[in-house]
Amino acid sequence: MVSGTCQRPVAGTTHAYYQVDFPNTSSRAFVPVSAPHSTGMRAALTAADMPDLLKRLQFSQELNLPRQWAARHRRVTEILVGGDPYELATLTCELRRWNIERGLPDLDRQAFRRAIRLLEQEVRGLEDQCAQDVQRLLDHAWNETPN
């Protein structure tokens, strides 16, 4: 999880870095702010990204998840591991819809909650109104119970 940015001198020149803290360890990494893609990372979401993320969470197009559990589990795992916030939002919206309509089996519920936690990490630290709306929607989805 990116915990902030910092300045570090390298070869006599000061550069800005994202500080990445790894959960459940004391390890951290410093990724150049000017080139996160060269390390396989994407830039963190900003307040400008929140309206699109909120729209995906509220009115997502249906995600065509396979009905067969093994194939669905493979696809859901790909989305969760990929970490793309917009795909995570689409997955969250679809699993939320399923949860409301009929309840989720245990492994789908675990995936739903993992997607919510990953999205919460994306918006953590953003203070604008739209980010707060995203957080409220995620909180509501987490605590929702099926009919």
C-alpha positions as CSV (number, residue, x, y, z in Angstrom):
1,M,0.0,0.0,0.0
2,V,1.4,3.4,-0.9
3,S,1.7,5.3,2.3
4,G,2.9,8.6,0.9
5,T,5.7,10.3,-0.9
6,C,9.1,11.3,0.2
7,Q,12.3,13.0,-1.0
8,R,15.5,11.0,-1.2
9,P,19.0,12.0,-2.5
10,V,20.4,9.6,-5.1
11,A,23.8,10.3,-6.7
12,G,23.7,13.9,-5.5
13,T,20.2,14.7,-6.9
14,T,17.0,14.7,-4.8
15,H,14.1,12.7,-6.3
16,A,10.5,12.2,-5.2
17,Y,9.4,8.7,-4.4
18,Y,6.2,6.9,-3.5
19,Q,6.8,4.9,-0.3
20,V,5.2,1.5,-0.6
21,D,4.6,-0.4,2.7
22,F,3.9,-4.1,2.5
23,P,1.1,-5.3,4.8
24,N,2.1,-7.6,7.6
25,T,5.8,-7.0,7.2
26,S,8.3,-4.3,8.0
27,S,9.4,-4.1,4.4
28,R,9.0,-1.0,2.2
29,A,10.0,0.1,-1.2
30,F,10.6,3.4,-2.8
31,V,9.3,3.9,-6.3
32,P,10.2,7.0,-8.4
33,V,7.2,9.3,-8.7
34,S,8.4,10.3,-12.2
35,A,8.3,6.7,-13.5
36,P,6.1,4.3,-11.6
37,H,5.2,2.4,-14.8
38,S,8.9,1.4,-15.3
39,T,8.5,-0.7,-12.0
40,G,5.2,-2.2,-13.1
41,M,3.1,0.1,-11.0
42,R,0.5,2.6,-11.9
43,A,0.0,6.1,-10.5
44,A,-2.3,6.3,-7.4
45,L,-5.8,7.4,-8.0
46,T,-6.5,11.1,-7.4
47,A,-9.6,13.1,-6.5
48,A,-10.1,13.6,-10.3
49,D,-10.6,9.8,-10.7
50,M,-13.3,9.5,-8.1
51,P,-16.4,10.5,-10.2
52,D,-15.6,7.7,-12.7
53,L,-15.0,5.2,-9.8
54,L,-18.2,6.2,-8.1
55,K,-20.1,5.8,-11.4
56,R,-18.7,2.3,-11.9
57,L,-19.8,1.4,-8.3
58,Q,-23.3,2.8,-8.8
59,F,-24.3,2.0,-12.4
60,S,-21.8,-0.5,-13.7
61,Q,-22.5,-2.4,-16.8
62,E,-23.1,-6.1,-15.9
63,L,-19.9,-8.1,-15.6
64,N,-20.5,-11.4,-17.5
65,L,-19.2,-13.8,-14.8
66,P,-19.4,-17.5,-15.6
67,R,-22.1,-19.4,-13.6
68,Q,-19.8,-22.4,-13.2
69,W,-17.9,-21.9,-9.9
70,A,-14.4,-22.9,-11.1
71,A,-14.5,-20.6,-14.2
72,R,-16.0,-17.8,-12.1
73,H,-13.4,-18.2,-9.4
74,R,-10.6,-18.0,-12.0
75,R,-12.0,-14.8,-13.6
76,V,-12.7,-13.1,-10.2
77,T,-9.2,-14.0,-9.0
78,E,-7.7,-12.4,-12.2
79,I,-9.6,-9.2,-11.5
80,L,-8.6,-9.1,-7.8
81,V,-4.9,-9.9,-8.5
82,G,-4.8,-7.4,-11.4
83,G,-5.8,-4.6,-9.0
84,D,-7.3,-2.3,-11.7
85,P,-9.6,-0.1,-9.6
86,Y,-12.2,0.3,-12.3
87,E,-12.4,-3.5,-12.9
88,L,-12.6,-3.9,-9.1
89,A,-15.4,-1.4,-9.0
90,T,-17.3,-3.3,-11.8
91,L,-16.7,-6.6,-9.9
92,T,-17.9,-5.1,-6.7
93,C,-21.0,-3.7,-8.3
94,E,-21.8,-7.1,-9.9
95,L,-21.2,-9.1,-6.7
96,R,-23.2,-6.6,-4.7
97,R,-26.1,-7.0,-7.1
98,W,-25.9,-10.8,-6.7
99,N,-25.7,-10.5,-2.9
100,I,-28.9,-8.3,-2.8
101,E,-30.8,-10.6,-5.2
102,R,-29.9,-14.0,-3.7
103,G,-27.0,-13.8,-1.3
104,L,-23.5,-15.0,-2.1
105,P,-21.9,-18.3,-1.4
106,D,-18.9,-18.2,0.9
107,L,-16.1,-17.9,-1.6
108,D,-18.0,-15.2,-3.7
109,R,-18.7,-13.3,-0.5
110,Q,-14.9,-13.5,0.4
111,A,-14.1,-12.1,-3.1
112,F,-16.7,-9.4,-2.7
113,R,-15.2,-8.3,0.6
114,R,-11.7,-8.4,-0.7
115,A,-12.7,-6.2,-3.7
116,I,-14.2,-3.7,-1.2
117,R,-11.1,-3.7,0.9
118,L,-8.9,-3.1,-2.2
119,L,-11.1,-0.2,-3.3
120,E,-11.0,1.3,0.2
121,Q,-7.2,1.3,0.0
122,E,-7.5,3.2,-3.3
123,V,-9.6,6.0,-1.7
124,R,-7.9,6.1,1.7
125,G,-6.4,9.6,2.2
126,L,-8.5,11.4,-0.4
127,E,-10.6,13.9,1.3
128,D,-12.8,15.4,-1.5
129,Q,-16.6,14.9,-1.4
130,C,-16.6,12.3,-4.2
131,A,-14.0,10.2,-2.4
132,Q,-16.2,10.3,0.7
133,D,-19.2,9.3,-1.4
134,V,-17.2,6.3,-2.7
135,Q,-16.2,5.4,0.9
136,R,-19.8,5.6,2.1
137,L,-21.0,3.4,-0.7
138,L,-18.3,0.8,0.1
139,D,-19.2,0.9,3.8
140,H,-22.9,0.4,2.9
141,A,-22.1,-2.5,0.5
142,W,-19.9,-4.1,3.2
143,N,-22.8,-4.1,5.8
144,E,-25.6,-4.9,3.4
145,T,-27.5,-8.1,3.9
146,P,-29.3,-10.0,1.2
147,N,-33.2,-9.9,1.0
